[in-house]
Amino acid sequence: MKANFYVENQRFCFAFDRNVIEEINGERYILPEKGAKSYTSTFSNCIDRYLIDILNIGRKV
């Protein structure tokens, strides 16, 4: 699985409260779950959440 995680140099970014790993044409992707709610946040305000999410994604992979 290829995972591309990058942080834009913007004021805020969009995130989803629930994600799912789906396989499309032999490649696995992390996508928002159906019915997931989106929210905006700044990286510096939620760095703990983002780091935990990245680590949890690594565990699942």
Secondary structure, 3 states (H helix, E strand, C coil): CCCCCCCCCCCCEEEECCEEEEEECCEEEEEECCCCCEEEECCCCCHHHHHHHHHHHHHHC
